[in-house]
């Protein structure tokens, strides 16, 4: 992040620097909502946001900013290009202004398993899926806590990526996942053909 300079990127930020970072995060959220506003979803914007680390782990990231009026919510998903691994994650952040302290307050769930993405690979029915999602949302809500300095820095970093773009990285990840999906589809199609042939021509 440019805010902290490059001399000691891992040094613990001061309280003043964290306040600046929260101000910057609010500005980036506002920028995203204004520049990417869509008539069908005027209070919600989703953009690619793949970090270098996520890319190295064969994941692509997305960031959603939602304007609730009294607070701004950010949802960050990092999704594996290999769905069967079920190592997809999600994070929730909520930024609001506290008139009591005269500054922004950031809370977060921290990084949690993305049950919605992981459950899509299972064979359960819609009821199983809904129950799993509801349980996951309740769990995420229970994990919400005041953001640590590292979590404040991470949010600002991801907002910067989303606001200023990493389209090439997102496109490359999309291409890789699309090729993988084609391979999975072809394998399932071949297996189904073989199964039907075996049923039609039992030994």
C-alpha positions in Angstrom: 0.0 0.0 0.0 1.2 3.4 -0.9 0.0 4.9 2.4 2.7 3.2 4.5 5.5 3.7 2.0 8.1 1.0 1.1 10.7 1.4 3.8 9.1 -1.0 6.3 6.0 -2.5 4.7 5.5 -5.0 7.6 5.8 -2.5 10.4 2.8 -2.1 12.7 0.8 0.9 11.7 0.1 3.7 14.2 -3.5 4.6 15.3 -3.3 7.6 13.0 -2.2 5.5 10.0 -5.1 3.1 10.6 -7.5 6.0 10.8 -6.1 7.2 7.4 -6.5 3.7 6.0 -10.1 3.5 7.1 -10.7 7.0 5.5 -9.1 5.7 2.3 -11.2 2.5 2.4 -14.4 4.6 2.6 -13.2 6.7 -0.4 -12.4 3.6 -2.4 -15.8 2.0 -1.6 -17.5 5.3 -2.7 -15.4 5.4 -5.9 -16.5 1.8 -6.7 -20.2 2.5 -6.1 -20.2 5.7 -8.1 -18.1 4.6 -11.1 -19.7 1.1 -11.5 -23.3 1.9 -10.6 -25.8 -0.2 -12.4 -29.5 0.8 -12.8 -30.7 -2.8 -11.8 -28.5 -2.9 -8.7 -27.9 0.8 -7.7 -26.6 -0.1 -4.2 -24.4 -3.0 -5.0 -21.3 -3.5 -7.2 -19.1 -6.6 -7.7 -15.6 -6.4 -9.3 -12.7 -8.7 -9.7 -10.1 -8.5 -7.0 -7.4 -11.2 -7.2 -4.4 -10.8 -5.0 -1.0 -12.1 -6.1 -1.2 -14.7 -3.3 -4.6 -15.9 -4.4 -3.4 -16.2 -8.0 -0.4 -18.2 -6.9 -2.8 -20.5 -5.1 -4.9 -21.0 -8.3 -7.8 -18.8 -7.0 -9.5 -15.7 -8.4 -11.1 -13.1 -6.1 -14.2 -10.9 -6.3 -15.2 -8.0 -4.2 -18.7 -6.8 -3.6 -19.5 -3.4 -2.1 -23.1 -2.9 -0.8 -24.5 0.4 0.4 -26.9 -0.2 3.3 -27.2 3.5 4.1 -26.1 3.4 7.7 -23.0 1.3 6.8 -21.0 0.0 3.8 -20.6 -3.8 3.5 -17.8 -5.5 1.6 -17.9 -9.2 0.7 -14.7 -10.8 -0.5 -14.8 -14.2 -2.1 -11.7 -16.2 -3.2 -12.7 -19.1 -5.4 -10.5 -22.0 -6.5 -10.2 -22.8 -10.2 -10.5 -26.4 -9.1 -14.0 -26.6 -7.5 -13.6 -30.1 -6.2 -10.9 -28.9 -3.8 -13.6 -27.1 -1.8 -11.2 -24.6 -0.4 -13.1 -21.5 -1.4 -13.2 -18.7 1.2 -15.3 -15.6 2.0 -14.9 -12.5 4.2 -17.3 -9.9 5.3 -16.5 -6.3 6.3 -18.8 -3.6 7.6 -17.6 0.0 7.7 -19.7 2.6 9.6 -19.1 6.1 11.1 -19.3 6.4 14.8 -20.3 9.9 16.0 -19.3 8.9 19.5 -15.7 8.5 18.6 -15.8 10.7 15.5 -14.3 8.2 13.2 -14.9 5.1 11.1 -15.4 1.7 12.8 -14.6 -1.5 10.9 -15.8 -5.0 11.8 -15.1 -8.2 10.0 -15.9 -11.9 10.0 -12.3 -12.8 9.2 -11.6 -15.4 6.5 -14.2 -18.2 6.6 -15.0 -21.2 4.4 -17.4 -20.3 1.6 -20.1 -22.8 2.2 -22.2 -21.5 -0.7 -19.5 -22.3 -3.3 -18.4 -25.6 -1.6 -22.0 -26.9 -1.3 -22.5 -26.5 -5.0 -20.2 -29.4 -5.6 -22.2 -31.8 -3.4 -25.2 -34.0 -4.3 -27.6 -32.7 -1.7 -31.0 -31.3 -2.6 -32.2 -27.6 -2.4 -33.3 -28.1 1.2 -29.8 -29.4 2.2 -28.2 -26.5 0.4 -30.5 -23.9 2.0 -29.9 -25.3 5.5 -26.1 -25.3 4.9 -26.1 -21.7 3.7 -28.3 -20.5 6.6 -26.0 -22.2 9.1 -23.0 -20.7 7.4 -24.5 -17.2 7.6 -25.2 -17.6 11.3 -21.7 -18.8 11.9 -20.2 -15.9 10.0 -22.3 -13.5 12.0 -21.1 -15.0 15.2 -17.4 -14.6 14.1 -17.8 -10.8 13.6 -15.3 -8.8 15.6 -13.5 -5.4 15.5 -11.0 -5.6 12.6 -7.3 -6.0 13.5 -4.6 -3.8 11.9 -3.8 -6.6 9.5 -7.5 -7.0 8.5 -7.8 -3.2 8.0 -4.7 -3.3 5.7 -6.1 -6.3 3.9 -9.4 -4.7 3.1 -7.7 -1.5 1.9 -5.4 -3.6 -0.3 -8.3 -5.5 -1.9 -10.3 -2.3 -2.4 -7.4 -0.8 -4.2 -7.1 -3.8 -6.5 -10.9 -3.7 -7.2 -11.0 0.1 -7.7 -8.0 0.3 -10.0 -8.3 -3.0 -11.7 -6.6 -6.3 -12.2 -8.7 -7.3 -15.2 -5.8 -9.3 -16.8 -5.3 -11.5 -13.8 -9.1 -12.0 -13.5 -9.3 -12.9 -17.2 -6.4 -15.4 -17.0 -8.1 -17.1 -14.0 -11.4 -17.2 -15.8 -9.7 -18.8 -18.8 -8.1 -21.5 -16.6 -11.3 -22.3 -14.8 -13.3 -22.4 -18.0 -10.8 -25.0 -19.5 -11.0 -27.0 -16.3 -14.9 -26.9 -16.4 -14.8 -28.1 -19.9 -12.5 -31.0 -18.9 -14.9 -32.0 -16.0 -17.9 -31.8 -18.4 -16.2 -34.0 -21.0 -15.2 -36.5 -18.4 -18.8 -36.7 -17.0 -20.2 -37.0 -20.5 -17.8 -39.9 -21.3 -18.7 -41.6 -18.1 -22.4 -41.3 -18.8 -22.0 -42.7 -22.3 -20.1 -45.6 -21.0 -22.7 -46.2 -18.3 -25.5 -46.2 -20.9 -23.6 -48.5 -23.1 -23.0 -51.0 -20.3 -26.8 -50.9 -19.4 -27.8 -51.5 -23.0 -25.2 -54.2 -23.6 -24.8 -56.2 -20.4 -22.3 -59.0 -20.5 
